[in-house]
């Protein structure tokens, strides 16, 4: 999933969200994961390439970073992306209202990701809605080894390039499955918003 340019300044807060509790959830989970693995802020900053100042801003709930920056942190901690957004385990049916969505963005809002599953525990599969602005190109860094992305295009025409493979053009109704542990790029080829649905599968369930 999303990459793009990552600014590690504490003033970089280009991610938007509909859930007002998101900063607190992110901060609590990052602090828990970091301390449980014995990392100081300095050590995690070095391993993730994200500044200590930004990590501190996230942990105190003062900043919601971009998708790309969160991926850097998740990869450094060796946990699925969703673990940073984890909430209490729900019992029974779980309804995810559109107005309550945890919406993350990058590239000044030109690429957005909405989780279509509850953040209630470790899992091997995650489900997202992606929206790409007209003619926007979004680059993603490699995910954990063995991670796969299965994308379905609900609206628009997009080009997907995974690693050194030939770029693939997908129109509405098309789908693609590719290895996401290499650099990959999503490109909207038309002058209207593209909507995609993503199923991300990890090689193994990670706590």
Secondary structure, 3 states (H helix, E strand, C coil): CCCCCCCCCCCCCCCCCCCCCHHHHHHHHHHHHHHHCCCCHHHHHHHHCCCHHHHHHHHCCCCCCCHHHHHHHHHHHCCCHHHHHCCCCCCCCCCCCHHHCCEEEECCCCEEEEECCCCCCCCCEEEEEEEECCCCEEEECCCCCCCEEEEEEEECCEEEEECCCCCEEECCCCEEEEECCCCEEEEECCCCCEEEEEEEECCCCCC
